[in-house]
């Protein structure tokens, strides 16, 4: 077990409320120094968990946003051949063109490895990458080292980072990949937990507004034919909009008056469904 971390340290942050099971798997993953894979629908707080860990434990956060076209080497390091070519042509740089290392720039994983202190490394939306990327990345994270071919140098991690990997479950992750990680599925919060989340963001919120807004929010999530259900961030922004409107009354929500539906629904088809549902209820 790591001497740098003991189980039980992380319990959330000022803006991130988590349940006991998630707290346990986060803490055991840090203690065992294993990557933690988080799955769940968009808006359940997967990405924000890494931010909360960094805030709570006062660690730097490095974010690798995975793209479908990304190669593993891009996450490790880049050799800037174009800048070296320009320097050799114009000779107005302080860099020595004969020293290739001057043109090596660390990628996000490389930055986590060379950091002078332990960091949180968030690998966001890993399911966008192909299976080879996933498995090769886990090899690097297992070994905590990689080679820079151009200068025949091995980069070894000074400190093993806290690794959080998110997936929106758009594509299955390979069995070898999952076998080398801990796993947790973040379910969408129940109303009771959501109330705590809202209170964390709005400590002085009117009780009637919070109760009615949460009730209306969950009813809208259950509308039929919704492609993208509103998530926690939409609820937070919606409440912010309601509080900013001097003409809004919390009781209106009980009458199915849904102001600012465009804050909750970001797809035109979902927006239309919400408007129709509100109109039918008011008849």
C-alpha positions, 0 to 999 in steps of 0.5 A: 500500500502506498505510503503517500495515501491512506484509505479514507482521506477523500470524502468530496469537496465544497461543490462535489457531493458523493455517496458512500460507495463512490467514496470507498472505491475512490479511496481504495483505488488511490491506496492501491494505486490503481486507475479508476474507470467511471461509467455513467450517463453524461452529467453524472459528475464523472469528470468533475470527480477528478476536479474534486479529488484535486481540490480536496487533496490539494493536488494539481490536475492534468486532463487528457481529453481523448479524441477518436483520432488520437495516437498514444504517442500524442499523450506521451510526448511530441517531437516538434520537427517544424520548429526545429526546421525553422530554427535551423533555417533562420537561426534566431532561436536560443535553442540548439538545433543539434539538441533534439531534446530541446524540441521534445514537448511532454503530452498530458501523460508525460507531464504527469510522469515528470511532475515533481509531486503526485498529481491527479491525471484525468483521462476523459472519455476513453471510449472515444479511442480504439482498443489498441490505444486503450491497451497500450496506454494501460501498459504505459500506466502499469509500467510507469515509464515510456521511451522517447525514441528520438533521443533514446531516453526512458521517462520514468514517473517520479510519482504514480499519479492518481488516475481517473478514467471516464467513459460515456459507455458509447463503446465497450472497453476491452476485458484486458483494459477493465481487468487492470482497473477498478470500476464504478458506475455512477448512477444518476442521483436520487432526489435526496442526493440531488437536494444535497448537491443543490444545497452545496451550490446554493447554500441560501436557496429558498426551500420552496424553490429547491423542492419544486425545481427538483420535482419539476426537473425529475418529471422532465427527465421522464418525458417520453422521446427525450434524446438527451435528458437534462443532467445535474449541470443543467439543473444547477444552471436552471436554478441559477436562471430562476433565481436571477428572474425577479418575476419568477415565483416558485409556486409556478412550477407546480402548475407546470410552468417551465420557464427557460426550457432552453437551459434544460434541453439543448436539442431542438427535438427535446426542446419541442417535446418539453414545450408540448408537454407543458402546453398539454398539462396547462390545458 
